[in-house]
Amino acid sequence: MLKEVVSLATAFWAGLHTGTLLVGAVVFLFFADFKRRRPKNYPPGPWPLPVFGNFFQVNFENSHLDVQKLVKKYGNVLSLDFGNLSSVLITGLPLIKEVLSQTDQSFVHRPVTPLRERIFRKNGLIMSNGQIWKEQRRFTLTTLKNFGLGRKSLEECIQEEAYHLVEAIKEENGQPFNPHFKINNAVSNIICSITFGERFEYQDAQFQELLKLLDEVTFLEALRFCQLYNVFPWIMKFLPGPHQTVFSNWEKLKLFVSHEVEKHRKDWNPDESRDFIDAYLKEIVKYTDKNASSFNEENLICSTLDLFFAGTETTSTTLRWGLLYMALYPEVQEKVHAEIDRVVGQWQQPSMDAREFMPYTNAVIHEVQRMGNIIPLNVPREVVVDTTLAGYYLPKVRKHTQPQISSLSLRPSQNLHLYLKSHIYSYPKNHLDGEIHYT
């Protein structure tokens, strides 16, 4: 009997041709695509491919350029699918204000993609949710204010770092150079003064390595190959590629912060908090029951890295945009220079007190912030309740039964991610010509 079954199975497989298997695979994919049909009155968007969705229709390295084309075709509310992750892109200031002002907190959560899950799990400030997010955010805001955020003491720290940055630029003796890491170093030192209680010299090899790791993960995470990890994490985790470099770099960054935490523990005085880490260690010992609080070393490390990632990259990139626009528009640069010389002079440090006397420079700074594309798609949010926006139906996230997001099956999900893009503009080359009026 067994021989007959084996013979029958052998004959069956021998009878299957490559074409038959291909047709079967196509039928399966279309069936899967049919099951993932969008709900009624869902935002419009390009038709997704089976399994992959719109993954190959967006250039992740220059996503904002593709988004501009899609917005012109589908409007300010459009949908995109990336594997089993359904996304809705919101553009235009009125709609974004409507989303952010929702009193029922329909869009307050952050989706945790497989890539972020692998790195941070549900810790930190940026991608955490619920009670963890509330506790970490409340503590961080209070602590940053205690250490000078928005006060004169932090302004003095910025002035000191600006002096060191100018001195580092002078060392180039007027020769062409890349200001990228010098600016990164200066901005990071402001954060270091609050988190670590110290600044690092521009020649510090270890700190330069930290900045390069941070810069590299920012670049690599935007690559299509890394984004493919979010679609097929159960396959991609076994394959080599830039996503493995991202994981390795983040582990090195975590190790750097972990060493700083250990250094603080050696001479820690709970009665005198010197910086963010000291204050956090004090918060950890407050709670003997680890289940009653989110304050632990892992959250300390992730929150510290979030401060670095959010603060260093955004601020330093804005400053580099400013340098670029000053080079592109020398006539604007000349007017800014003249106003600075007239109000601040060449021998004293600029301060916030001088801002009201420098309307043109203030306007240029705001224009750089408006035009500079710092985070093209912003950080995504998650729809937590069924709701409508601009007449479109947005279903809430349907939680999976699997315990980990990285173990999702090929079955399409109904997870909905919301991306907010503040502006889609096409800037004329003469945008900064003439006077700038800012109100």
N, C-alpha and C positions, 0 to 999 in steps of 0.2 A: 504493500500500500504506500509506504514511504517513497519507494522508488518511482511509483507512478506520479505522486505529487511533485517530486523533484523534476521529473521529466516534463510534466505539464507546465511548471513554472519556467523551466529552461526554454521550452517552446514558445511560451508567451513573450518572454523578454527578447528572444531571437526575432520574433515577429514585429517587434516595435522598431520603427525607423526613427532616425533623428528628426525627421519632419513631424512625425506623430508627437514626439516629446515636445517639440517646439510649439506646436499648436496647443497642446495641453497646457503648457506654461503660460501662453498668451491668454487662453480661456480663464485660467486661474487668476491672472493679474487683473483682467477685466471684471471678473466676479468680485475680487477684492475692492476694485475701484467703485463698483456699483454699490457695495455695502457702505462706502465712505461718502456717499452723496451728501451734499451740503443741505442743511435744513432750509425750510421755506423762508423767504425773505432774508436770506443770509447776504452779507456784502458781496458784491461782484468781484471777479478777479480772473486771471488767466486759468484755463482749464488744467488741472493737475494731472501729471502722469501717474499711472498705477505705482503704488509703493513709494516712489520717490517724490511725488507731488510736484511742486514747482522748483525743486532743488536745483535743477540744471538751467532754469530760466532766469536766475539771479546771479550776478557776479558779486560774490561776497566781498572781494577786495575793494570794489567800487560800488557798493550796493546803492548808495544815494543816487547815482546816475541812472541806474535801471529803475529805481523807484520813481524818479521824475517822469520817465516815460509812462510807467504804469498809472501814475496819478492823472496824467493828461488823458489817458484812455478810460479809466474806471472811476475817477473822482477821488474825493478826499477820504473816503472810507472804502478800503479794498481788502480782499482776503488773499492769503498765500498759504500754501501747505508745504511743509518741509518734512517729508516722511510722514510719521504719525503725529506731528506737531502742527496743529492748525493755528494760523496767525491772522490777525487783523491789523492793518496799518492805518493809523489815524494821522492826518495832516491838516494843517490850517489852525491858526490860533483859536478861533471860536470853539471848534470841536474839542481841542485839547483842554481848553479851560472848562468845558462841560464835563469832560472825563475826570479831571483832577478835582473838580468841586463837588463830585457826587457825595451827598451826605450819608448815604447808606454804605459807603466804602465798598462798592461793587468791584472796584479795580485796584484795591490797596495791596493785594498779594503779589509776590514775585514767583514766576514759574522757575522751578529748579530743573534745568536741562541736564542730561546725562554727563556732559562735560563738567559743569559746575558741581554736580553731585559728587563726581569722582574727586574733585579738588577740595571743595569746602564742605561737602555734605549739606547740612542745613544751618551752618554756623555763620557768624559774622554779622555785618551791618547791611550789606547790599542785597543779598539773596535770601536772607532769613525771613520768616513769616510768623504771624501770631504772637504769642507771649515772648518768644525769644527775641523777635524783632523789637517789640515794645521795650523790653528790659535793656537790651543792648543800646538802642537808640537813645533812650532817656538818660542812661548813665553816660554815654559818650558826649552828648550835647552839654550836660551839666559839667562834666570834667573838662571839656575843651574850654568852656567859659571860665571855669576856675583857673585855668592856666593861660588865660589872656585872650581868648578868641573874642574879637570885637573890642579889645581894650588897648590902651596905650602901650602896655608891656609887649604885646605881640607886634605892634607897629615898630617898636624899637628893635625887635628881633629881625624883622624884615629889612629895616634900614641897615642893620649890621651885615646881613647876608648880601644885600645889594652892593655894599662896599666891597665885600670879598669877590663878588662876581665881576665887578668893574676891574678890580686888580687882576683877576685871572684873564680877562680880555686884554688888558694892557700888555700882558706877557707875550701876546701874539705879535707885538711890534708892528701892528698895521698890516700884517700879512693875511691872506684869505684863510679861513678856518671854519670848521663845522661847530656851531655853538650848541648843538643838540645836548650833549652830556654836561656841559658847563651849566646850562640853564636847568637841566634835570637835577643836577647836584644842588644848585642854589634853592630850588623849590623844595626838594626833599629835605634839605637841612632845616627848613621852617617846621616841617612835620616832625623831623627827628628831635628838635628842641622841645616839642610837646610830648612826644611818645617816649623817647629815650632819655630826655634831659640833657642832650649834648648834640653838637654838630660835628660833621666829619669833614676833614680836609679834602680838597679837590684831588689830592694825590693819593688818597687812601685807596689802596688796591682792592681791599675787601669790599669797601662801599661802592667803588666803581663797578665791581662785578655784580653787586646787588642791583644797581641801576640798569646794567646791561641785561640781566635776567628779566627784570620787570619790563624793559623795552621790548625784549624778544617775545615774551608771552603775549604782549599787546598786539604785536604784528602777527604772530602765528595763529592766534585764536580766530582771526578773521579769514584765514585761508579755507578754501572749499574742503580740503582734505580733513581739517579739524572739525568743520561743521558736519562732515559726514559721520563723525563719531556720534553726534546727537541723533542721527537717523538709525544707525546700526551699531549701537555700543557693544552688543554681545558678540559682534564679529570684529569690529575695529580694535577692540582691546587686545586682540591677539596679533594684530598686524603692525609692522613698523611704520613710521611716518612722523610728521611734525607734531601730531597729537601726543606722541610719546615724549617728545622734547618738552612740550608744554607741561605735562605731568611732572617730568624730572625737574624742570625749572621751578615750578611751584613748591616742590618738596625742598629744594635748596633755599628758597625764600622763607619757607616756614622754619627751616633749621636755623637760619640767621636770626629770626625773631626769637626763636626758642632759646638760643644762646644769650640774647640780650635779657630775656626773662630770668635766666639762671644767674646772670651777673647781678641783676637787681635783687634777687633773693638773698645773695650773700651778705649784703649790707643794708637790707631793708629795715626801715623803721616805720612801723604802722602809725606812729603819731606824727610823722612828717612825710607827706607825699611829695616827691620831687617832680614827678611826671605822670603820664597816663598809665604806664605799667605799674608804678607804685600804687596808684589809686585803685587800679583793677585788682591787684593782689590783696588789697585791703577788703575789697568787695567779695572776693572769693572766700576769705576766712570768716566772713559774716555768716555764711550759710554752711552749717555742718551737714545738713541733708542735701546731697547733691541733686536729688530729684526735685527739690523745691525751688531750684534756681537754675538759670542758664549760665551763671558765672563759673567758668572753669578755664583751664589753661588753653584748651583747644579754641574756645571762643575768643580768648584774649589774643591768640596768635592770628586768627582769621580776621578779627576786628581791626587789629593793627595793620595787617596787610591791606584791608579794605581802605583804610585811611591813606596809605601810601599809594595804592592803585588809583583811587578816585582823586586824590589831591595832586599827586605828582604829574600824572599823565595829562589831566585836563588843563592844569595851570601852565605847565611848561609848553604844551602844544599851543595854547592861546598866545603865549609870549612869542613863540616862533612864527605864528601867523602874523603877529604884529610886526616883527622884523621883516617878514616877506612883503607886507603891504607898504612898509616904509621904503623898502628898496624899489618897489614897483611904482610908487607915487612920490617921487622926490620933492614935488612941490608941496604936498601935504606934510612930509617930513620936515621941510624947511619952516613951515608955519608952526608946527608943534615945537620944534627946537627954539624958535624965537620966543614963543610963549613961556617955555620952561626957563629960558635965560632971563626973561623979564620978571617973572614971579618968584622963581626959586633961586636963580643965580647959578653960578658954576661951582661954588665952593661949599654949599650946604646941602644937606640931605633933603629930598622931597618928603612931604608929610601929608596926611589926610586934611590937615587944616588949610592947605593951599588949593584943594580941589575946587572950592567955590570961586576962586580967582582965575581958574584955568578952564573956561568953558569949551574952548576949541579942542584942547588935549583930552578933556573928559568925553567930548563927542566922538573923537577918533577912537578912543578905547572902546566905547560902546559899539561903534561901527565894526571894529575888528571882531568883537565878540559875536555880533550878529552875522557877519559874513563868514567867519572862520568856522569850518565844519568840524567840530570837536568830536561829537558822538553822533554820527549821521542818523541812527535809528533809535538812539536813547536806550535805556535799560527797559526790557519788556515788563509788562504787568500781566496779571492773571485775572480772568473773569470768574468771580466767586459766586455770583447769582445770575440767573437768567434775566437779561435786561435788553433794552433797546437803545440804540444810539443813531441819531439822524434818520430814524425810521427803519433801521435795520435791526434784525434780531441777532443777539449775541448770546449763545447758550453758555451756561456755567461749565466749569471744568468737571468732567466726570472722573472720579477717582478710580484707579485700577485696583483690582484685588491683589495684585502682586505686591509684596512687601517693599521692593526696591524699584526705583524707576529704571535702573539699568537692565532689569530683567523683563522688559516689555516684549510681548510677542509681535509677530508681523501684523497682527490684527490691527487695522486702523483705529485710532482713538478719537475722542472728541475733545482733547485738551485744546484750549483756546488761549493763545498768547496775544497780548495787545501791545503793539509798538506805537509810540508817540513820536512823530517827527514834527518839530516845531515850525519848519519852513521849507518850502520847495521853491527856490528862487533861481532865476537865471540872471546873473549880474552883468551889466554892461561894463566894458573895460574902463569907461570914464566915470565909474560910479563915485569915486572920491574926488573928481575934479571940482574945483571951485570951493565955495564955502560949505561947511557942514553945519546944519542946524539941528540941535538936539534939545528936546524938551522932556 
